[in-house]
Amino acid sequence: MDSSTSAPTTSSEKINSVTMSWYTSAQAQTEVINLARCTWEEAEKLGDKATKAPVLYTNTCFPRLKEDYPIWEDRLQVIYGLWRKLRLEQKVFYAEKARENRDLFQEPQHGDVNSDLAEIEQMLDKLNV
């Protein structure tokens, strides 16, 4: 590593530098969908109490999505596509509602994976990936 390059000093700066470079790749979208596969599928079962914003949005606005797309892999792509098309104001609304739902269901955990994935979703939204 080049010593003239300023290294990130805090752990959040280290995480951001790694994740931002990772998110710029085409592989990032595929990886996020892979990460979302399990967590979004579980969140979908919660209906209007879903803990993931894209799933909460589609559960609320597209209640027949599961019937129209019975195969989860197909439905996942549709959920992701619908979320990407949503206006920022609407995304903020559903993100807040999902956060409230998470707070209701949250159990104390070590290394909270759900909040890590939520952070990934937020970063992708900012990058419009």
Number of C-alpha atoms within 10 A of each C-alpha: 5 6 6 6 7 7 12 13 8 9 9 10 12 13 11 14 13 12 14 16 10 12 18 13 11 10 10 17 14 11 12 16 16 13 13 20 15 11 16 20 17 14 22 20 12 15 15 19 20 28 30 28 25 26 30 25 25 23 22 15 11 14 13 12 14 15 9 11 14 11 10 12 14 12 17 20 14 15 20 15 12 15 19 16 10 12 9 13 9 12 19 13 13 22 21 15 20 24 19 15 19 18 11 11 12 13 9 7 8 6 8 11 11 15 12 11 16 18 12 18 20 16 16 18 14 10 11 9 15
